[in-house]
Amino acid sequence: MASIKIAGTVNDSIVDGEGYRFTIFTQGCPHHCEGCHNPQTHDFTSGKPADTEELLTRILDNPLLSGVTFSGGEPFCQPEPLVELAEKLHDHGLDIWAYTGYTLEELSHMDNPAIAELLQNIDVLVDGKFDLEQRDLTLAFRGSRNQRVIDMEKTREAGCIVKKKLD
């Protein structure tokens, strides 16, 4: 498999999506949202390399998990290794959530086949920059009212995202 730069992981999250989840915090983020919950993940030169095969093993060693969440940082800044990992996780029946500061529309228009491929492998996307002025602690799985929790299967069925495969 591949290497990915991460800030860290959480083995048993109940706040990063539905169910019992393994969360991977990718390193590096271009958004720098005011009030960000994970500002230590912004610097692209920080973090540590992680082997996706080792992450997969750690994830599969926990029989209680219902899924994996890609958070950050900005996961879409490292789409290639996440595509590989997501495909293998789906093979084992785990669902994939991803948090991004981009909107789905922005991601859909990026000229990067790996981003399109990652969108094809995500079950739920929480999109949009965190907006401190719209912060709302009553919202499930998001921090501000402008962010959306998107069922990606329904979105794909409606033909709302580009379907590209990596060569």
C-alpha positions in Angstrom: 0.0 0.0 0.0 1.1 3.6 0.4 2.3 6.2 2.9 0.3 9.0 4.2 1.2 12.0 6.4 -0.9 12.1 9.5 -1.3 14.1 12.7 -2.6 11.1 14.6 -5.5 8.7 15.0 -8.3 7.9 17.4 -9.0 4.2 17.8 -12.5 4.5 19.3 -14.3 7.7 18.3 -18.1 8.2 18.7 -18.1 11.9 17.6 -16.6 11.6 14.1 -19.6 10.0 12.4 -22.2 7.4 13.2 -21.2 4.3 15.1 -17.9 3.3 16.7 -15.2 4.7 14.4 -11.4 4.8 13.8 -10.5 8.4 12.9 -7.4 9.3 10.8 -6.3 12.9 11.1 -4.4 13.8 8.0 -1.6 16.4 8.2 -1.8 19.6 6.3 -4.7 22.0 5.6 -4.9 25.0 3.3 -8.1 26.4 4.9 -6.9 27.7 8.3 -10.5 28.2 9.5 -10.7 30.6 12.5 -11.6 28.6 15.6 -10.5 25.3 14.0 -10.8 22.3 16.3 -7.5 20.9 15.0 -5.1 23.8 14.3 -2.1 21.5 14.9 -3.0 19.7 11.6 -2.6 22.8 9.4 1.2 22.7 8.8 2.1 20.6 5.8 5.6 20.1 7.1 4.6 18.6 10.5 3.0 15.3 11.3 4.4 11.8 10.8 4.4 9.3 7.9 2.1 6.3 8.4 1.9 3.2 6.3 -1.6 2.6 5.1 -1.2 -1.2 5.4 -0.3 -0.8 9.1 -3.3 1.5 9.5 -5.5 -1.1 7.9 -4.2 -3.8 10.2 -4.9 -1.6 13.3 -8.4 -0.9 12.0 -9.3 -4.5 11.2 -8.0 -5.6 14.7 -10.9 -3.8 16.2 -14.1 -5.9 15.7 -16.3 -3.2 17.2 -15.8 -0.6 14.5 -18.6 0.3 12.1 -16.4 2.6 10.1 -13.5 4.9 9.5 -13.4 8.7 9.3 -10.9 10.7 7.3 -10.4 14.1 9.0 -7.7 16.5 9.3 -6.1 18.6 8.3 -7.6 18.3 4.8 -7.9 14.7 3.6 -8.4 15.8 0.0 -4.8 17.1 0.0 -3.7 13.4 0.1 -6.3 11.6 -1.9 -4.2 8.8 -3.4 -3.4 6.8 -0.3 -6.9 7.4 1.1 -8.4 5.9 -2.0 -6.4 2.7 -1.6 -7.3 2.5 2.1 -11.0 3.2 1.5 -11.3 0.5 -1.1 -9.8 -2.1 1.3 -12.0 -0.9 4.2 -15.1 -1.3 2.0 -14.0 -4.8 1.2 -14.2 -5.5 4.9 -17.7 -3.9 5.3 -16.6 -0.7 6.9 -18.1 2.6 5.9 -16.1 5.8 5.2 -16.9 9.3 6.4 -14.7 12.3 5.4 -14.5 15.8 6.7 -13.4 18.5 4.3 -13.2 22.3 4.2 -14.1 22.2 0.6 -17.6 21.9 -0.6 -18.7 18.9 -2.6 -19.2 21.2 -5.6 -15.6 22.5 -5.3 -14.2 19.0 -5.0 -16.3 17.8 -8.0 -14.8 20.5 -10.2 -11.1 19.9 -9.3 -9.1 18.4 -12.1 -7.6 15.6 -10.1 -8.7 12.0 -10.8 -7.6 10.9 -7.3 -10.1 13.4 -5.7 -12.8 12.1 -8.0 -11.9 8.5 -7.0 -11.9 9.3 -3.3 -15.4 10.9 -3.7 -16.5 7.6 -5.2 -15.3 5.7 -2.1 -16.8 7.9 0.6 -20.2 7.0 2.1 -20.8 10.3 4.0 -19.1 13.6 3.4 -19.2 16.5 5.8 -18.3 19.5 3.7 -17.5 23.2 4.1 -15.2 25.3 6.1 -15.8 25.7 9.8 -17.4 29.1 10.2 -16.9 30.5 13.8 -19.9 32.9 13.3 -22.1 29.9 12.5 -20.8 27.7 15.2 -23.6 25.5 16.7 -22.9 22.9 19.4 -26.3 21.3 18.9 -25.5 20.0 15.5 -24.6 16.3 15.0 -21.2 15.6 13.4 -20.5 19.2 12.3 -19.4 22.4 14.0 -21.1 25.2 12.1 -24.5 25.6 10.3 -22.9 26.1 6.9 -21.4 22.6 6.9 -23.4 19.7 5.3 -23.7 16.0 6.1 -24.0 14.5 2.7 -25.1 10.9 1.9 -22.8 10.2 -1.0 -24.6 7.1 -2.3 -27.8 9.2 -2.8 -25.7 12.0 -4.4 -24.0 9.6 -6.8 -27.4 8.0 -7.7 -28.7 11.5 -8.5 -25.7 12.0 -10.8 -24.4 15.0 -8.9 -20.7 14.1 -8.9 -18.2 13.4 -11.6 -17.2 9.7 -11.9 -13.5 9.4 -12.8 -11.2 6.5 -12.2 -7.5 6.6 -11.6 -5.5 5.3 -14.5 
